[in-house]
Amino acid sequence: MATENITPITIEATINAPVEKVWEFWNNPEHIKKWAFASPEWHAPKAENDLRVGGVFSTTMTAKDGSMSFDFGGTYDTVEENRLIAYTLEDGRKVKIVFEAAGDTTNITETFDPETQNPIEMQKGGWQAILDNFKKHTEEN
């Protein structure tokens, strides 16, 4: 998919946890299964993560009523522990996640190429909801 003329979308959140914990909760499949969905009607029953350059990841996101399911996955392009992850999704879109440590808090800035099927605001809202779910899971555990 060509993305030359598409403006990337940026979302962010400040997590009340040190960067080492944030990194662990972001990348450990057991944690990913507990936050990688946008609403309570969904869940992530399966997550795999090979966190290294050239490694692949896949998370299955499923509606709890069984009406819909999809795999979200890609290949890592850059991995800098506790600082940066960049990857290419299976459809060719690029994603970059920056982790900025600030004492006992961590700011996450996620920038991604939008897809062409859904409105920009819907995509931004969905990704932000997942990031907010991550924040809640990390801060409560």
C-alpha positions in Angstrom: 0.0 0.0 0.0 1.4 3.4 -0.9 1.5 5.8 2.0 3.6 8.7 0.4 0.8 11.3 0.6 -0.7 10.2 3.9 0.0 12.2 7.1 0.8 9.9 10.0 -1.4 10.0 13.1 0.2 10.6 16.6 -1.2 9.6 19.9 0.3 9.8 23.4 -0.1 9.0 27.1 1.9 9.5 30.3 2.1 6.3 32.3 2.6 6.6 36.0 5.3 4.0 36.1 9.0 3.8 35.4 10.2 3.1 31.9 11.5 -0.4 32.7 8.0 -1.5 33.9 6.3 0.2 31.0 8.7 -1.6 28.5 8.0 -5.0 30.2 4.2 -4.5 30.1 4.3 -3.2 26.5 6.3 -6.2 25.2 5.5 -9.2 27.4 2.8 -11.4 25.6 1.1 -12.2 29.0 0.6 -8.5 29.6 -0.3 -7.7 25.9 -3.3 -10.1 26.2 -4.6 -7.9 29.1 -4.5 -4.5 27.3 -4.4 -4.8 23.5 -8.0 -4.0 22.7 -10.0 -0.8 22.4 -13.1 -1.6 24.4 -14.5 -3.9 27.1 -16.5 -5.8 24.5 -13.2 -7.1 23.0 -10.2 -9.1 24.3 -6.9 -10.3 23.1 -6.8 -14.1 23.6 -3.5 -14.6 21.8 -0.2 -12.6 21.6 3.2 -13.5 20.3 6.2 -11.2 20.4 9.8 -11.7 19.1 11.2 -8.4 20.2 14.3 -7.9 18.0 15.1 -6.4 14.6 13.6 -8.7 12.1 11.4 -10.4 14.7 7.7 -10.6 14.2 4.7 -10.1 16.5 1.1 -10.9 16.3 -1.9 -10.2 18.6 -5.3 -11.6 18.0 -8.1 -9.2 18.9 -11.5 -10.7 19.2 -15.0 -9.5 20.0 -16.1 -11.3 23.2 -19.4 -12.3 21.5 -17.4 -14.0 18.7 -18.8 -11.7 16.0 -15.4 -10.4 14.8 -11.7 -11.2 15.1 -8.5 -10.1 13.5 -4.8 -10.4 13.8 -2.6 -7.3 14.3 1.0 -8.0 13.4 4.2 -7.0 11.8 8.0 -7.1 11.7 10.3 -5.0 13.9 12.6 -2.5 12.1 14.2 -0.9 15.2 14.3 -1.9 18.9 16.2 0.3 21.4 15.4 -1.1 24.9 13.3 1.3 27.0 13.5 4.0 24.3 12.1 3.1 20.8 10.3 0.5 18.8 9.6 0.9 15.1 7.9 -1.7 13.0 6.2 -2.4 9.7 2.7 -3.8 9.8 1.7 -6.7 7.5 0.0 -4.2 5.1 3.2 -2.1 4.8 2.2 0.8 7.1 4.9 2.1 9.5 4.6 2.5 13.3 7.0 4.2 15.7 6.7 4.2 19.5 8.9 6.4 21.6 9.3 5.8 25.3 10.5 8.8 27.3 11.5 8.2 30.9 10.8 11.0 33.4 11.6 9.5 36.8 8.6 7.5 37.9 6.6 8.3 34.8 7.0 7.4 31.2 5.6 9.3 28.2 4.7 7.1 25.2 4.3 8.8 21.8 3.0 6.5 19.1 3.0 7.6 15.4 1.4 5.4 12.8 0.4 5.5 9.1 -3.4 5.4 8.8 -5.1 2.8 6.7 -7.6 3.9 4.0 -10.7 1.9 5.1 -11.8 4.0 8.2 -11.9 7.8 8.9 -8.8 9.3 10.5 -10.6 10.3 13.7 -11.9 6.8 14.1 -8.4 5.3 13.8 -6.9 7.9 16.1 -9.7 7.1 18.7 -9.2 3.4 18.4 -5.5 3.5 18.8 -5.8 6.0 21.7 -8.3 3.7 23.4 -5.8 0.9 23.3 -3.0 3.1 24.6 -5.4 4.3 27.4 -6.1 0.6 28.2 -2.4 0.0 28.4 -2.0 2.9 30.8 -4.8 1.6 33.0 -3.4 -2.0 33.0 0.2 -0.9 33.7 -0.7 1.6 36.5 -3.1 -0.9 38.2 -0.7 -3.9 38.2 
